[in-house]
Amino acid sequence: MLDRNVKRHEDDVRFVAEFDDTEDARFFKYTPVFDDRDVCPKDPSYTKFKCPMEINCKERLKKDTVRYNNQLKNEISKLIDYQKNALEAAYFVK
């Protein structure tokens, strides 16, 4: 079954051992023992998870900073556009 889907190098034959090719091998389910250190006995629950206040504040600060900078650029460009002549606009840009 595996040989149809995988093409291996000829030298790999000496390193590959027998593989469980039975049809029911696909439906094998691992049931963890509670002394296993790498398997958590319960799935984590994120229903009670709350983002820390620092993360919310940082995100809000970043959005507000971008919004403030965009507004400042917009107002400066409007001030430059509303100058009486090009010389005053050039002084303002400088």
DSSP file (Angstrom, degrees, kcal/mol; ACC not computed):
  #  RESIDUE AA STRUCTURE BP1 BP2  ACC     N-H-->O    O-->H-N    N-H-->O    O-->H-N    TCO  KAPPA ALPHA  PHI   PSI    X-CA   Y-CA   Z-CA
    1    1 A M     >        0   0    0      0, 0.0     4,-0.6     0, 0.0     3,-0.4   0.000 360.0 360.0 360.0 -44.8    0.0    0.0    0.0
    2    2 A L  H >>  +     0   0    0      1,-0.2     4,-1.7     2,-0.2     3,-0.6   0.817 360.0  64.4 -73.1 -30.3    2.8    2.5    0.9
    3    3 A D  H 34 S+     0   0    0      1,-0.2    -1,-0.2     2,-0.2     5,-0.1   0.782  95.7  58.6 -66.6 -26.4    4.9    1.5   -2.1
    4    4 A R  H 34 S+     0   0    0     -3,-0.4    -1,-0.2     1,-0.2    -2,-0.2   0.852 114.0  36.1 -69.5 -32.7    2.3    2.7   -4.5
    5    5 A N  H << S+     0   0    0     -3,-0.6     2,-0.5    -4,-0.6    -2,-0.2   0.676 114.2  55.9 -96.2 -20.0    2.4    6.3   -3.1
    6    6 A V     <  -     0   0    0     -4,-1.7     2,-0.6     2,-0.0    -1,-0.1  -0.956  61.7-157.4-122.9 128.5    6.1    6.6   -2.2
    7    7 A K        -     0   0    0     -2,-0.5     2,-0.3    -3,-0.0    -3,-0.1  -0.917  21.9-170.8-102.6 121.9    9.1    6.2   -4.5
    8    8 A R        -     0   0    0     -2,-0.6     2,-0.1    -5,-0.1     5,-0.0  -0.707  26.6 -99.4-111.8 161.0   12.2    5.4   -2.6
    9    9 A H    >   -     0   0    0     -2,-0.3     3,-1.2     1,-0.1     4,-0.3  -0.409  33.8-116.5 -72.9 154.0   15.8    5.2   -3.6
   10   10 A E  G >  S+     0   0    0      1,-0.3     3,-1.1     2,-0.2     4,-0.2   0.835 113.4  57.5 -63.5 -32.1   17.3    1.7   -4.2
   11   11 A D  G >  S+     0   0    0      1,-0.2     3,-0.8     2,-0.1     4,-0.3   0.646  90.4  73.7 -74.6 -13.8   19.7    2.0   -1.2
   12   12 A D  G X> S+     0   0    0     -3,-1.2     4,-1.4     1,-0.2     3,-1.1   0.665  75.1  81.9 -72.9 -14.8   16.8    2.7    1.2
   13   13 A V  G <4 S+     0   0    0     -3,-1.1    -1,-0.2    -4,-0.3     3,-0.2   0.855  88.3  52.2 -61.2 -35.5   15.8   -1.0    1.1
   14   14 A R  G <4 S+     0   0    0     -3,-0.8    -1,-0.3    -4,-0.2    -2,-0.2   0.697 113.4  44.2 -76.4 -16.0   18.4   -2.0    3.6
   15   15 A F  T <4 S+     0   0    0     -3,-1.1     2,-0.5    -4,-0.3    -1,-0.2   0.611  95.9  86.0 -99.9 -14.7   17.2    0.7    6.1
   16   16 A V     <  -     0   0    0     -4,-1.4     2,-0.1    -3,-0.2     3,-0.1  -0.745  61.5-161.0 -93.6 130.1   13.5    0.2    5.8
   17   17 A A        -     0   0    0     -2,-0.5    -2,-0.1     1,-0.2     2,-0.1  -0.319  40.9 -59.8 -95.7-175.8   11.8   -2.5    7.9
   18   18 A E        -     0   0    0     -2,-0.1     2,-0.4     1,-0.0    -1,-0.2  -0.363  52.9-149.1 -65.6 144.6    8.5   -4.1    7.5
   19   19 A F        -     0   0    0     -3,-0.1     2,-1.1    -2,-0.1   -17,-0.0  -0.906  22.6-108.8-118.4 144.9    5.5   -1.8    7.6
   20   20 A D        +     0   0    0     -2,-0.4     5,-0.0     1,-0.2    -2,-0.0  -0.605  42.9 169.5 -75.5 102.8    2.0   -2.6    8.8
   21   21 A D        +     0   0    0     -2,-1.1    -1,-0.2     4,-0.0     5,-0.0   0.250  27.3 127.9-100.4  12.0    0.1   -2.7    5.5
   22   22 A T    >   -     0   0    0      1,-0.1     3,-1.3     2,-0.1     4,-0.3  -0.346  67.1-122.1 -70.0 153.2   -3.2   -4.1    6.8
   23   23 A E  G >  S+     0   0    0      1,-0.3     3,-1.0     2,-0.2     4,-0.2   0.824 109.9  56.5 -65.2 -32.8   -6.3   -2.3    5.9
   24   24 A D  G >  S+     0   0    0      1,-0.2     3,-0.8     2,-0.2    -1,-0.3   0.525  84.2  84.6 -80.0  -2.7   -7.3   -1.7    9.6
   25   25 A A  G X  S+     0   0    0     -3,-1.3     3,-1.0     1,-0.2    -1,-0.2   0.792  82.7  61.4 -67.1 -25.9   -4.0    0.0   10.3
   26   26 A R  G <  S+     0   0    0     -3,-1.0    -1,-0.2    -4,-0.3    -2,-0.2   0.783 103.3  49.6 -69.2 -25.1   -5.6    3.2    9.1
   27   27 A F  G <  S+     0   0    0     -3,-0.8     2,-0.2    -4,-0.2    -1,-0.2   0.268  78.4 128.3 -99.8  11.1   -8.2    3.1   11.8
   28   28 A F    <   -     0   0    0     -3,-1.0     2,-0.5    -4,-0.1    -3,-0.0  -0.503  43.0-159.8 -68.6 131.6   -5.8    2.5   14.7
   29   29 A K        -     0   0    0     -2,-0.2     2,-0.5     2,-0.0    -2,-0.1  -0.961  11.9-134.8-119.0 128.9   -6.4    5.0   17.4
   30   30 A Y        -     0   0    0     -2,-0.5    -2,-0.0     1,-0.0     0, 0.0  -0.694  15.3-163.1 -82.3 123.3   -3.9    5.8   20.1
   31   31 A T        -     0   0    0     -2,-0.5     2,-0.0     0, 0.0    -2,-0.0  -0.933  20.6-133.4-106.3 114.0   -5.3    5.9   23.5
   32   32 A P        -     0   0    0      0, 0.0     2,-0.3     0, 0.0     8,-0.0  -0.330   6.4-135.0 -71.7 146.3   -2.9    7.7   25.8
   33   33 A V    >   -     0   0    0      1,-0.1     3,-2.2    -2,-0.0     6,-0.2  -0.765  24.1-119.6 -93.0 145.9   -2.0    6.4   29.2
   34   34 A F  T 3  S+     0   0    0     -2,-0.3    -1,-0.1     1,-0.3     5,-0.0   0.566 109.7  64.0 -71.0  -6.5   -2.1    9.0   32.0
   35   35 A D  T 3  S+     0   0    0      2,-0.0     2,-0.3     0, 0.0    -1,-0.3   0.460  74.8 112.8 -92.5   0.5    1.6    8.5   32.7
   36   36 A D    <   -     0   0    0     -3,-2.2     3,-0.0     1,-0.2     0, 0.0  -0.559  52.4-163.0 -69.4 129.7    2.6    9.7   29.3
   37   37 A R  S    S+     0   0    0     -2,-0.3    -1,-0.2     1,-0.2    -3,-0.0   0.752  84.4  50.1 -86.0 -24.2    4.4   13.0   29.6
   38   38 A D  S    S+     0   0    0      1,-0.1     2,-0.5     2,-0.0    -1,-0.2   0.578 100.5  69.5 -92.9  -8.3    4.1   14.1   26.1
   39   39 A V  S    S-     0   0    0     -6,-0.2    -3,-0.1    -3,-0.0    -1,-0.1  -0.938  75.6-138.4-114.9 126.4    0.4   13.6   25.7
   40   40 A C        -     0   0    0     -2,-0.5    -3,-0.1     1,-0.1    -2,-0.0  -0.661   9.0-143.2 -80.1 131.7   -2.1   15.8   27.5
   41   41 A P  S    S+     0   0    0      0, 0.0     2,-0.4     0, 0.0    -1,-0.1   0.781  84.3  37.6 -69.3 -24.3   -5.0   13.7   29.0
   42   42 A K  S    S-     0   0    0     -3,-0.0     3,-0.0     3,-0.0    -2,-0.0  -0.938  87.5-113.3-125.7 149.4   -7.5   16.5   28.2
   43   43 A D        -     0   0    0     -2,-0.4     2,-0.1     1,-0.1     0, 0.0  -0.555  43.8-103.8 -74.2 144.0   -7.9   18.9   25.4
   44   44 A P        -     0   0    0      0, 0.0     2,-0.5     0, 0.0    -1,-0.1  -0.405  29.8-139.2 -69.8 146.2   -7.2   22.5   26.3
   45   45 A S        -     0   0    0      1,-0.1     3,-0.2    -2,-0.1    -3,-0.0  -0.921  19.3-177.6-108.8 127.6  -10.3   24.7   26.7
   46   46 A Y    >   +     0   0    0     -2,-0.5     3,-0.7     1,-0.2    -1,-0.1   0.196  59.1  99.1-106.6  14.3  -10.1   28.3   25.4
   47   47 A T  T 3  S+     0   0    0      1,-0.2    -1,-0.2     3,-0.0    -2,-0.0   0.829  90.3  39.6 -71.1 -29.9  -13.6   29.3   26.5
   48   48 A K  T 3  S+     0   0    0     -3,-0.2     2,-0.3     2,-0.0    -1,-0.2   0.322  88.7 122.8 -99.6   7.4  -12.3   31.1   29.6
   49   49 A F    <   -     0   0    0     -3,-0.7     2,-0.4     1,-0.0    -3,-0.1  -0.525  38.2-175.5 -75.2 132.0   -9.2   32.5   27.9
   50   50 A K        -     0   0    0     -2,-0.3     3,-0.1     0, 0.0    -2,-0.0  -0.984  27.4-117.6-126.2 139.4   -8.9   36.3   28.0
   51   51 A C        -     0   0    0     -2,-0.4     5,-0.0     1,-0.1     0, 0.0  -0.515  40.6-104.9 -69.6 139.9   -6.2   38.4   26.3
   52   52 A P    >>  -     0   0    0      0, 0.0     4,-1.6     0, 0.0     3,-0.5  -0.304  24.7-117.6 -63.9 153.1   -4.1   40.3   28.8
   53   53 A M  H 3> S+     0   0    0      1,-0.2     4,-2.6     2,-0.2     5,-0.2   0.817 112.3  61.7 -62.3 -32.4   -4.8   44.0   29.1
   54   54 A E  H 3> S+     0   0    0      1,-0.2     4,-2.5     2,-0.2    -1,-0.2   0.888 103.7  48.9 -62.9 -38.9   -1.2   44.8   27.9
   55   55 A I  H <> S+     0   0    0     -3,-0.5     4,-2.3     2,-0.2    -1,-0.2   0.918 112.0  48.1 -67.9 -42.7   -1.9   43.2   24.6
   56   56 A N  H  X S+     0   0    0     -4,-1.6     4,-2.4     1,-0.2    -2,-0.2   0.914 113.3  48.2 -62.8 -42.0   -5.2   45.0   24.1
   57   57 A C  H  X S+     0   0    0     -4,-2.6     4,-2.8     2,-0.2    -2,-0.2   0.907 111.1  50.0 -66.5 -41.8   -3.5   48.3   25.0
   58   58 A K  H  X S+     0   0    0     -4,-2.5     4,-2.4     2,-0.2    -1,-0.2   0.916 112.1  47.9 -62.6 -42.5   -0.6   47.7   22.7
   59   59 A E  H  X S+     0   0    0     -4,-2.3     4,-2.2     2,-0.2    -2,-0.2   0.925 114.1  46.1 -64.4 -44.5   -2.9   46.9   19.8
   60   60 A R  H  X S+     0   0    0     -4,-2.4     4,-2.7     1,-0.2    -2,-0.2   0.898 112.1  51.5 -65.3 -40.2   -5.1   49.9   20.5
   61   61 A L  H  X S+     0   0    0     -4,-2.8     4,-2.4     2,-0.2    -2,-0.2   0.898 109.6  50.1 -62.9 -41.3   -2.0   52.2   20.8
   62   62 A K  H  X S+     0   0    0     -4,-2.4     4,-2.1     2,-0.2    -2,-0.2   0.929 113.0  45.5 -63.9 -45.5   -0.7   50.9   17.5
   63   63 A K  H  X S+     0   0    0     -4,-2.2     4,-2.4     1,-0.2    -2,-0.2   0.913 114.4  48.5 -63.7 -42.9   -4.0   51.6   15.7
   64   64 A D  H  X S+     0   0    0     -4,-2.7     4,-2.7     2,-0.2    -2,-0.2   0.872 109.7  52.5 -67.0 -36.4   -4.4   55.0   17.3
   65   65 A T  H  X S+     0   0    0     -4,-2.4     4,-2.6     2,-0.2    -1,-0.2   0.920 111.2  46.4 -64.6 -43.7   -0.8   56.0   16.4
   66   66 A V  H  X S+     0   0    0     -4,-2.1     4,-2.3     2,-0.2    -2,-0.2   0.925 114.4  47.9 -63.7 -43.8   -1.4   55.0   12.7
   67   67 A R  H  X S+     0   0    0     -4,-2.4     4,-2.2     2,-0.2    -2,-0.2   0.907 112.5  49.0 -63.7 -41.9   -4.7   56.9   12.7
   68   68 A Y  H  X S+     0   0    0     -4,-2.7     4,-2.5     2,-0.2    -2,-0.2   0.918 111.5  48.8 -63.9 -44.5   -3.1   60.0   14.3
   69   69 A N  H  X S+     0   0    0     -4,-2.6     4,-2.5     2,-0.2    -2,-0.2   0.896 111.2  50.1 -64.3 -39.8   -0.2   60.0   11.9
   70   70 A N  H  X S+     0   0    0     -4,-2.3     4,-2.2     2,-0.2    -1,-0.2   0.913 111.6  48.4 -63.7 -42.0   -2.5   59.7    8.9
   71   71 A Q  H  X S+     0   0    0     -4,-2.2     4,-2.4     2,-0.2    -2,-0.2   0.900 111.3  50.4 -64.6 -41.2   -4.6   62.6   10.2
   72   72 A L  H  X S+     0   0    0     -4,-2.5     4,-2.5     2,-0.2    -2,-0.2   0.921 111.0  48.2 -63.7 -44.6   -1.5   64.7   10.8
   73   73 A K  H  X S+     0   0    0     -4,-2.5     4,-2.3     1,-0.2    -1,-0.2   0.896 111.7  51.0 -61.7 -39.9   -0.3   64.1    7.3
   74   74 A N  H  X S+     0   0    0     -4,-2.2     4,-2.0     2,-0.2    -2,-0.2   0.923 111.4  46.7 -64.0 -44.9   -3.7   64.9    5.9
   75   75 A E  H  X S+     0   0    0     -4,-2.4     4,-2.4     2,-0.2    -2,-0.2   0.887 111.9  50.6 -66.9 -38.8   -3.9   68.2    7.8
   76   76 A I  H  X S+     0   0    0     -4,-2.5     4,-2.3     2,-0.2    -1,-0.2   0.920 110.4  49.1 -65.2 -42.3   -0.4   69.2    6.8
   77   77 A S  H  X S+     0   0    0     -4,-2.3     4,-2.2     1,-0.2    -1,-0.2   0.881 111.2  50.4 -65.2 -35.8   -1.1   68.5    3.1
   78   78 A K  H  X S+     0   0    0     -4,-2.0     4,-1.8     2,-0.2    -2,-0.2   0.911 109.4  50.9 -66.4 -41.8   -4.3   70.6    3.4
   79   79 A L  H  < S+     0   0    0     -4,-2.4    -2,-0.2     1,-0.2    -1,-0.2   0.903 111.1  48.5 -61.3 -40.3   -2.4   73.5    5.0
   80   80 A I  H >< S+     0   0    0     -4,-2.3     3,-1.2     1,-0.2    -1,-0.2   0.909 110.9  50.7 -65.3 -41.3    0.1   73.3    2.1
   81   81 A D  H 3< S+     0   0    0     -4,-2.2    -1,-0.2     1,-0.2    -2,-0.2   0.824 107.3  54.2 -65.7 -31.1   -2.7   73.3   -0.5
   82   82 A Y  T 3< S+     0   0    0     -4,-1.8    -1,-0.2    -5,-0.1    -2,-0.2   0.324  79.5 119.3 -90.5   8.8   -4.4   76.3    1.1
   83   83 A Q  S <  S-     0   0    0     -3,-1.2    -3,-0.0    -4,-0.2     3,-0.0  -0.418  70.1-124.2 -71.6 152.8   -1.4   78.6    1.0
   84   84 A K  S    S+     0   0    0     -2,-0.1     2,-0.3     1,-0.1    -1,-0.1   0.892  84.6   5.1 -69.3 -40.8   -1.8   81.8   -1.1
   85   85 A N  S  > S-     0   0    0      1,-0.1     4,-1.7    -3,-0.0     5,-0.1  -0.864  78.1-101.3-139.4 174.3    1.2   81.2   -3.4
   86   86 A A  H  > S+     0   0    0     -2,-0.3     4,-2.4     1,-0.2     5,-0.2   0.812 115.4  60.0 -68.3 -30.6    3.9   78.6   -4.1
   87   87 A L  H  > S+     0   0    0      2,-0.2     4,-2.3     1,-0.2    -1,-0.2   0.923 106.1  46.1 -65.7 -43.4    6.5   80.5   -2.1
   88   88 A E  H  > S+     0   0    0      2,-0.2     4,-2.1     1,-0.2    -1,-0.2   0.889 112.4  51.5 -64.8 -38.6    4.6   80.3    1.1
   89   89 A A  H  X S+     0   0    0     -4,-1.7     4,-2.2     2,-0.2    -2,-0.2   0.903 109.2  50.6 -63.7 -40.4    3.9   76.6    0.5
   90   90 A A  H  X S+     0   0    0     -4,-2.4     4,-2.1     1,-0.2    -2,-0.2   0.901 110.1  49.9 -65.1 -40.4    7.6   76.0   -0.1
   91   91 A Y  H  < S+     0   0    0     -4,-2.3    -1,-0.2     1,-0.2    -2,-0.2   0.887 110.8  50.4 -62.5 -37.7    8.4   77.8    3.2
   92   92 A F  H  < S+     0   0    0     -4,-2.1    -2,-0.2     1,-0.2    -1,-0.2   0.891 110.0  49.1 -68.9 -39.0    5.8   75.6    4.9
   93   93 A V  H  <        0   0    0     -4,-2.2    -1,-0.2     1,-0.3    -2,-0.2   0.878 360.0 360.0 -67.6 -37.9    7.2   72.4    3.5
   94   94 A K     <        0   0    0     -4,-2.1    -1,-0.3    -5,-0.2    -2,-0.2   0.516 360.0 360.0 -65.9 360.0   10.7   73.3    4.5
